[in-house]
Amino acid sequence: MRTPVSRFRDVERQSNTLQPAQCLPPCHEQPNIMWFIKDACGIVCAVITWFLVFFADFVVLFVMLIPSKNLTYSLVNGTLYNSLAFLALASHFRAMCTDPGAVPKGNATKEYIESLQLKPGQVVYKCPKCCSIKPDRAHHCSVCKRCIRKMDHHCPWVNNCVGESNQKYFVLFTMYISLISLHTLVMVVLHFLYCFEDDWTKCSSFSPPATVILLILLCFEGLLFLIFTSVMFGTQIHSICTDETGIERLKREDPAWEKISSWEAMKSAFGGPLSVAWMSPFTDCTCQKDTSGHVPVFPQGDIIEEDVIEIPLASH
């Protein structure tokens, strides 16, 4: 059986990782600065994601809807499809450029721990990689190079971790992509049926071979994205409702936190009681907002060497 100390150590920790002497002093990060991870693989995956959405939109508009003789059909489906695509890309952008819940770097100092006013006998843990005091349920991401609160996983497709502060946007992204994928497949099937009954040269502005190739590619993309994003959407909703992140489930950690009900967890993740704002990527994903407007300042000092710090008992 694992000890409490080993259970709360990060799974990625190695014996030769960052030493205290290599840690930077506490950083006082400015609010409202866009978060962006400079990871080549993640940037490429994010660009591919946007390219595939624009490719699908091009085929839907210029192969299926614009050449259609039914104006109402084209307007309704074009408006619906592009609205969902816009919301999907907006959700992707917010998931990619929102701080997922990063713990400030280098705050593992004696002065900072004393400022926490912890009770005697309490134990806190320092991340040996980013030299931060790790809050409960925080894990270190080797790509973001930060400890992330309630980290679920690092997703290269959004070039970011999915954590406490951006999980809503990731859920919305997977939901809207799965919806436009399903919509795409329905329109492709209807278009094939229409073209089989009519002359292929009249049902598209492209040549019949080009039309068939574009529709097959679109069908393959829609099916692939529908399966992938539907599974991810279901997984994320399950994680929220069970109040257990993907990493916690993978590590099979014994819950050391008090779990909340599924409905309370949903309200916490989506920013308050059920409303239209749940579906919007333009609203905050947490109902606890910092209205103070100032930058938190952490007491300066040297980084402590210990990875496990126990608050000493008061002497009598």
Backbone hydrogen bonds in HBPLUS format (Angstrom, degrees):
<---DONOR---> <-ACCEPTOR-->    atom                        ^
c    i                          cat <-CA-CA->   ^        H-A-AA   ^      H-
h    n   atom  resd res      DA  || num        DHA   H-A  angle D-A-AA Bond
n    s   type  num  typ     dist DA aas  dist angle  dist       angle   num
A0007-ARG N   A0003-THR O   2.96 MM   4  6.12 151.8  2.04 153.3 162.1     1
A0008-PHE N   A0004-PRO O   3.27 MM   4  6.37 146.2  2.40 139.7 145.6     2
A0009-ARG N   A0006-SER O   3.37 MM   3  5.20 151.9  2.46  94.6 102.6     3
A0013-ARG N   A0010-ASP O   3.24 MM   3  5.54 167.7  2.25 111.4 114.9     4
A0017-THR N   A0014-GLN O   3.34 MM   3  5.44 152.2  2.42 116.2 112.7     5
A0022-GLN N   A0019-GLN O   2.87 MM   3  5.44 148.7  1.97 117.6 127.1     6
A0023-CYS N   A0020-PRO O   3.12 MM   3  5.28 160.3  2.16 107.6 113.8     7
A0027-CYS N   A0105-LYS O   3.36 MM  78  5.87 154.6  2.43 140.5 143.2     8
A0043-ILE N   A0039-ASP O   2.88 MM   4  6.08 159.9  1.92 160.7 166.8     9
A0044-VAL N   A0040-ALA O   3.00 MM   4  6.18 163.2  2.02 151.6 155.9    10
A0045-CYS N   A0041-CYS O   2.97 MM   4  6.19 160.8  2.01 149.1 154.6    11
A0046-ALA N   A0042-GLY O   2.90 MM   4  6.08 154.0  1.97 145.9 153.2    12
A0047-VAL N   A0043-ILE O   2.95 MM   4  6.18 157.9  2.00 149.2 154.9    13
A0048-ILE N   A0044-VAL O   2.92 MM   4  6.15 158.9  1.96 149.8 155.9    14
A0049-THR N   A0045-CYS O   2.95 MM   4  6.17 153.2  2.03 143.5 150.7    15
A0050-TRP N   A0046-ALA O   3.12 MM   4  6.46 162.3  2.15 150.8 153.6    16
A0051-PHE N   A0047-VAL O   2.89 MM   4  6.10 159.6  1.93 151.0 157.5    17
A0052-LEU N   A0048-ILE O   2.90 MM   4  6.10 160.2  1.93 154.1 158.2    18
A0053-VAL N   A0049-THR O   3.14 MM   4  6.41 152.3  2.22 145.8 153.2    19
A0054-PHE N   A0050-TRP O   2.98 MM   4  6.25 162.0  2.01 152.6 157.1    20
A0055-PHE N   A0051-PHE O   2.79 MM   4  6.01 150.6  1.88 148.2 157.5    21
A0056-ALA N   A0052-LEU O   2.98 MM   4  6.11 161.6  2.01 143.1 147.7    22
A0057-ASP N   A0053-VAL O   2.97 MM   4  6.19 155.1  2.03 144.2 151.6    23
A0058-PHE N   A0054-PHE O   2.90 MM   4  6.10 150.8  1.99 143.3 150.9    24
A0059-VAL N   A0055-PHE O   3.04 MM   4  6.35 164.1  2.06 155.1 157.8    25
A0060-VAL N   A0056-ALA O   2.92 MM   4  6.07 167.1  1.94 152.8 157.0    26
A0061-LEU N   A0057-ASP O   2.98 MM   4  6.06 162.4  2.01 146.0 150.7    27
A0062-PHE N   A0058-PHE O   2.86 MM   4  5.83 163.4  1.89 155.5 158.6    28
A0063-VAL N   A0059-VAL O   2.95 MM   4  5.09 144.2  2.08 131.8 138.2    29
A0065-LEU N   A0060-VAL O   2.94 MM   5  6.18 157.5  1.99 156.6 164.1    30
A0066-ILE N   A0061-LEU O   2.80 MM   5  5.69 170.1  1.81 160.6 163.6    31
A0068-SER N   A0065-LEU O   3.05 MM   3  5.19 144.6  2.18 103.6 114.5    32
A0074-SER N   A0070-ASN O   3.11 MM   4  6.38 158.8  2.16 150.2 156.0    33
A0075-LEU N   A0071-LEU O   2.90 MM   4  6.11 164.4  1.92 155.9 159.8    34
A0076-VAL N   A0072-THR O   2.96 MM   4  6.04 173.7  1.96 156.6 158.6    35
A0077-ASN N   A0073-TYR O   3.09 MM   4  6.05 166.7  2.11 146.7 150.4    36
A0078-GLY N   A0074-SER O   2.81 MM   4  5.62 150.3  1.90 138.9 148.7    37
A0079-THR N   A0075-LEU O   2.95 MM   4  5.92 161.2  1.98 143.7 148.8    38
A0080-LEU N   A0076-VAL O   3.01 MM   4  6.15 166.2  2.03 148.9 153.3    39
A0081-TYR N   A0077-ASN O   2.84 MM   4  5.84 165.4  1.87 146.4 151.4    40
A0082-ASN N   A0078-GLY O   3.04 MM   4  6.02 168.3  2.05 145.3 149.1    41
A0083-SER N   A0079-THR O   3.00 MM   4  5.98 147.4  2.11 141.8 150.8    42
A0084-LEU N   A0080-LEU O   3.06 MM   4  6.28 164.0  2.09 150.7 154.3    43
A0085-ALA N   A0081-TYR O   2.89 MM   4  6.12 155.9  1.95 148.4 156.1    44
A0086-PHE N   A0082-ASN O   2.91 MM   4  5.95 153.7  1.98 138.6 145.3    45
A0087-LEU N   A0083-SER O   3.03 MM   4  6.29 161.3  2.07 148.4 153.0    46
A0088-ALA N   A0084-LEU O   2.87 MM   4  6.06 148.7  1.97 144.5 153.7    47
A0089-LEU N   A0085-ALA O   2.98 MM   4  6.21 162.7  2.01 150.9 154.2    48
A0090-ALA N   A0086-PHE O   2.89 MM   4  6.06 155.6  1.95 148.0 155.7    49
A0091-SER N   A0087-LEU O   2.91 MM   4  5.99 154.4  1.97 140.5 147.5    50
A0092-HIS N   A0088-ALA O   2.92 MM   4  6.15 150.9  2.00 142.5 151.1    51
A0093-PHE N   A0089-LEU O   2.89 MM   4  6.11 158.7  1.94 146.5 151.8    52
A0094-ARG N   A0090-ALA O   2.98 MM   4  6.22 160.4  2.02 148.0 153.0    53
A0095-ALA N   A0091-SER O   2.89 MM   4  6.04 158.6  1.93 147.8 154.0    54
A0096-MET N   A0092-HIS O   2.91 MM   4  6.05 147.4  2.02 145.2 154.2    55
A0097-CYS N   A0093-PHE O   2.88 MM   4  5.94 153.3  1.95 149.2 156.1    56
A0165-SER N   A0100-PRO O   2.97 MM  65  4.63 176.4  1.97 117.4 118.1    57
A0149-ARG N   A0101-GLY O   2.82 MM  48  5.10 171.5  1.83 138.2 140.3    58
A0103-VAL N   A0147-CYS O   2.79 MM  44  5.44 159.8  1.83 158.9 161.7    59
A0106-GLY N   A0130-CYS O   3.16 MM  24  6.28 171.6  2.17 163.6 164.1    60
A0109-THR N   A0107-ASN O   2.84 MM   2  5.56 137.6  2.02 104.1  91.4    61
A0108-ALA N   A0131-CYS O   3.27 MM  23  5.70 149.7  2.37 147.8 139.2    62
A0304-ILE N   A0108-ALA O   2.98 MM 196  6.20 164.7  2.00 163.6 166.3    63
A0113-ILE N   A0109-THR O   3.04 MM   4  6.31 165.7  2.06 154.5 158.0    64
A0114-GLU N   A0110-LYS O   2.96 MM   4  6.17 156.5  2.02 148.0 154.5    65
A0115-SER N   A0111-GLU O   3.03 MM   4  6.27 141.3  2.18 137.4 148.0    66
A0115-SER N   A0112-TYR O   3.03 MM   3  4.99 119.7  2.41  92.2 107.8    67
A0116-LEU N   A0113-ILE O   3.14 MM   3  5.27 146.5  2.26 100.1 109.8    68
A0117-GLN N   A0114-GLU O   3.20 MM   3  5.63 157.2  2.26 109.5 115.9    69
A0122-GLN N   A0119-LYS O   3.11 MM   3  5.73 163.4  2.14 139.3 141.5    70
A0121-GLY N   A0311-ILE O   2.75 MM 190  5.04 160.3  1.79 133.5 140.3    71
A0311-ILE N   A0122-GLN O   2.75 MM 189  5.39 169.7  1.76 168.8 170.8    72
A0124-VAL N   A0309-ILE O   2.80 MM 185  5.28 163.4  1.83 155.3 159.6    73
A0309-ILE N   A0124-VAL O   2.87 MM 185  5.28 174.6  1.87 161.6 162.9    74
A0134-LYS N   A0125-TYR O   2.82 MM   9  5.69 163.2  1.85 161.1 166.8    75
A0126-LYS N   A0307-ASP O   2.78 MM 181  4.72 168.0  1.80 139.5 142.1    76
A0127-CYS N   A0132-SER O   2.81 MM   5  5.38 166.0  1.83 158.1 161.2    77
A0131-CYS N   A0127-CYS O   2.90 MM   4  5.15 123.9  2.22 139.7 149.6    78
A0138-ALA N   A0135-PRO O   3.23 MM   3  5.60 146.1  2.36 137.2 131.8    79
A0150-LYS N   A0137-ARG O   3.01 MM  13  5.27 135.1  2.22 118.7 132.2    80
A0139-HIS N   A0148-ILE O   3.10 MM   9  5.49 154.9  2.17 140.2 141.7    81
A0148-ILE N   A0139-HIS O   2.74 MM   9  5.49 164.9  1.76 154.5 152.3    82
A0141-CYS N   A0146-ARG O   2.85 MM   5  5.66 169.2  1.86 153.6 154.8    83
A0145-LYS N   A0141-CYS O   2.79 MM   4  5.46 129.1  2.05 133.6 147.9    84
A0164-GLU N   A0149-ARG O   3.10 MM  15  5.81 159.5  2.14 157.9 154.8    85
A0152-ASP N   A0162-VAL O   2.73 MM  10  5.51 175.2  1.73 172.2 172.6    86
A0162-VAL N   A0153-HIS O   2.79 MM   9  5.59 160.7  1.83 168.4 173.7    87
A0155-CYS N   A0160-ASN O   2.96 MM   5  5.79 155.1  2.02 156.5 154.1    88
A0158-VAL N   A0155-CYS O   3.31 MM   3  5.76 150.6  2.40 109.0 116.1    89
A0160-ASN N   A0155-CYS O   3.29 MM   5  5.79 162.7  2.33 149.5 150.6    90
A0170-PHE N   A0166-ASN O   3.24 MM   4  6.59 154.4  2.31 149.2 156.3    91
A0171-VAL N   A0167-GLN O   2.93 MM   4  6.17 159.1  1.97 154.5 160.0    92
A0172-LEU N   A0168-LYS O   2.91 MM   4  6.20 161.3  1.95 152.9 158.0    93
A0173-PHE N   A0169-TYR O   2.89 MM   4  6.04 152.4  1.97 141.4 149.4    94
A0174-THR N   A0170-PHE O   3.05 MM   4  6.32 166.2  2.07 152.2 154.2    95
A0175-MET N   A0171-VAL O   2.95 MM   4  6.14 153.2  2.03 146.3 154.6    96
A0176-TYR N   A0172-LEU O   2.87 MM   4  6.02 171.7  1.87 156.9 158.2    97
A0177-ILE N   A0173-PHE O   3.01 MM   4  6.10 159.2  2.05 149.6 155.7    98
A0178-SER N   A0174-THR O   3.06 MM   4  6.09 156.3  2.11 139.2 145.7    99
A0179-LEU N   A0175-MET O   3.00 MM   4  6.25 147.9  2.10 144.2 153.5   100
A0180-ILE N   A0176-TYR O   2.97 MM   4  6.21 164.9  1.99 151.2 154.2   101
A0181-SER N   A0177-ILE O   2.92 MM   4  5.99 146.1  2.04 142.8 152.8   102
A0182-LEU N   A0178-SER O   3.00 MM   4  6.17 156.5  2.06 141.3 146.9   103
A0183-HIS N   A0179-LEU O   2.91 MM   4  6.13 161.2  1.94 148.6 154.3   104
A0184-THR N   A0180-ILE O   2.83 MM   4  5.90 150.1  1.92 137.3 145.6   105
A0185-LEU N   A0181-SER O   3.03 MM   4  6.31 161.1  2.06 149.2 153.0   106
A0186-VAL N   A0182-LEU O   3.09 MM   4  6.35 160.1  2.13 150.8 155.9   107
A0187-MET N   A0183-HIS O   3.05 MM   4  6.29 163.4  2.08 149.8 154.1   108
A0188-VAL N   A0184-THR O   2.88 MM   4  6.11 153.9  1.95 153.2 161.0   109
A0189-VAL N   A0185-LEU O   3.04 MM   4  6.23 163.5  2.07 149.5 153.1   110
A0190-LEU N   A0186-VAL O   3.04 MM   4  6.30 164.0  2.07 150.3 154.8   111
A0191-HIS N   A0187-MET O   2.86 MM   4  5.98 150.2  1.95 143.6 152.1   112
A0192-PHE N   A0188-VAL O   2.93 MM   4  6.15 157.2  1.98 151.4 156.8   113
A0193-LEU N   A0189-VAL O   3.06 MM   4  6.30 163.5  2.09 150.6 154.9   114
A0194-TYR N   A0190-LEU O   2.98 MM   4  6.15 152.9  2.06 141.9 149.6   115
A0195-CYS N   A0191-HIS O   2.89 MM   4  6.09 158.2  1.94 149.1 154.7   116
A0196-PHE N   A0192-PHE O   2.91 MM   4  6.10 150.9  2.00 149.3 157.0   117
A0197-GLU N   A0193-LEU O   3.27 MM   4  6.43 146.6  2.39 138.9 146.6   118
A0198-ASP N   A0194-TYR O   3.04 MM   4  6.20 134.6  2.25 139.0 151.7   119
A0202-LYS N   A0199-ASP O   2.95 MM   3  5.46 155.7  2.01 114.2 122.0   120
A0211-THR N   A0207-SER O   2.83 MM   4  6.02 160.2  1.87 162.2 169.1   121
A0212-VAL N   A0208-PRO O   2.95 MM   4  6.13 163.8  1.97 155.2 158.4   122
A0213-ILE N   A0209-PRO O   3.01 MM   4  6.23 163.7  2.04 151.1 155.4   123
A0214-LEU N   A0210-ALA O   2.93 MM   4  6.08 167.6  1.95 152.2 155.7   124
A0215-LEU N   A0211-THR O   2.95 MM   4  6.08 158.2  2.00 148.9 155.2   125
A0216-ILE N   A0212-VAL O   2.92 MM   4  6.08 154.6  1.99 147.8 154.8   126
A0217-LEU N   A0213-ILE O   2.96 MM   4  6.19 164.4  1.99 152.1 156.2   127
A0218-LEU N   A0214-LEU O   2.93 MM   4  6.07 156.6  1.98 143.0 150.1   128
A0219-CYS N   A0215-LEU O   2.80 MM   4  5.94 153.1  1.88 143.5 151.2   129
A0220-PHE N   A0216-ILE O   2.91 MM   4  6.12 159.3  1.95 150.3 155.4   130
A0221-GLU N   A0217-LEU O   2.92 MM   4  6.12 163.0  1.95 149.1 154.0   131
A0222-GLY N   A0218-LEU O   2.83 MM   4  5.97 163.2  1.85 149.3 154.4   132
A0223-LEU N   A0219-CYS O   2.95 MM   4  6.08 161.5  1.99 147.7 152.5   133
A0224-LEU N   A0220-PHE O   2.99 MM   4  6.10 164.9  2.01 149.5 154.0   134
A0225-PHE N   A0221-GLU O   2.90 MM   4  6.03 169.5  1.92 153.9 157.2   135
A0226-LEU N   A0222-GLY O   2.87 MM   4  5.86 149.7  1.96 140.9 150.0   136
A0227-ILE N   A0223-LEU O   3.12 MM   4  6.29 165.8  2.14 149.2 151.6   137
A0228-PHE N   A0224-LEU O   3.06 MM   4  6.22 173.7  2.06 152.8 154.8   138
A0229-THR N   A0225-PHE O   2.88 MM   4  5.74 165.1  1.90 147.2 151.7   139
A0230-SER N   A0226-LEU O   3.04 MM   4  5.80 149.1  2.14 135.9 144.8   140
A0231-VAL N   A0227-ILE O   3.13 MM   4  6.23 160.4  2.17 146.2 151.1   141
A0232-MET N   A0228-PHE O   3.04 MM   4  6.31 162.0  2.07 148.5 153.9   142
A0233-PHE N   A0229-THR O   2.79 MM   4  5.87 156.9  1.84 144.9 151.5   143
A0234-GLY N   A0230-SER O   2.97 MM   4  6.15 165.7  1.99 148.7 152.2   144
A0235-THR N   A0231-VAL O   2.90 MM   4  6.10 155.4  1.96 148.4 155.8   145
A0236-GLN N   A0232-MET O   2.92 MM   4  6.11 158.3  1.97 149.8 155.0   146
A0237-ILE N   A0233-PHE O   3.01 MM   4  6.24 164.8  2.03 153.9 157.8   147
A0238-HIS N   A0234-GLY O   2.98 MM   4  6.10 155.2  2.04 143.2 150.5   148
A0239-SER N   A0235-THR O   2.92 MM   4  6.17 152.2  1.99 143.9 151.6   149
A0240-ILE N   A0236-GLN O   2.94 MM   4  6.21 156.9  1.99 150.5 156.4   150
A0241-CYS N   A0237-ILE O   2.92 MM   4  6.10 169.3  1.93 151.9 154.9   151
A0242-THR N   A0238-HIS O   2.96 MM   4  6.02 149.7  2.05 146.7 154.1   152
A0244-GLU N   A0239-SER O   3.10 MM   5  5.23 162.0  2.13 148.0 152.8   153
A0243-ASP N   A0240-ILE O   3.13 MM   3  5.05 150.4  2.22  98.7 107.8   154
A0249-ARG N   A0245-THR O   2.96 MM   4  6.20 153.7  2.03 149.6 157.1   155
A0250-LEU N   A0246-GLY O   2.87 MM   4  6.04 150.5  1.96 142.7 151.6   156
A0251-LYS N   A0247-ILE O   2.82 MM   4  6.00 160.1  1.86 154.9 159.3   157
A0252-ARG N   A0248-GLU O   2.99 MM   4  5.85 115.8  2.42 128.6 143.4   158
A0253-GLU N   A0248-GLU O   3.21 MM   5  5.55 159.5  2.25 151.1 156.8   159
A0265-ALA N   A0261-SER O   2.90 MM   4  6.12 153.1  1.98 150.8 159.1   160
A0266-MET N   A0262-SER O   2.95 MM   4  6.22 149.7  2.05 144.6 152.5   161
A0267-LYS N   A0263-TRP O   2.99 MM   4  6.26 159.4  2.03 147.8 153.2   162
A0268-SER N   A0264-GLU O   2.92 MM   4  6.09 149.7  2.01 142.8 151.3   163
A0269-ALA N   A0265-ALA O   2.97 MM   4  6.14 155.9  2.03 144.9 151.0   164
A0270-PHE N   A0266-MET O   2.92 MM   4  6.01 156.2  1.98 151.3 157.4   165
A0271-GLY N   A0267-LYS O   2.97 MM   4  5.69 117.1  2.38 134.5 144.2   166
A0272-GLY N   A0267-LYS O   2.74 MM   5  4.68 171.4  1.74 142.4 144.1   167
A0278-TRP N   A0275-SER O   3.11 MM   3  5.78 161.0  2.14 115.4 120.5   168
A0279-MET N   A0276-VAL O   2.97 MM   3  5.68 147.6  2.07 119.4 126.8   169
A0280-SER N   A0277-ALA O   3.13 MM   3  5.02 159.0  2.17 101.9 108.4   170
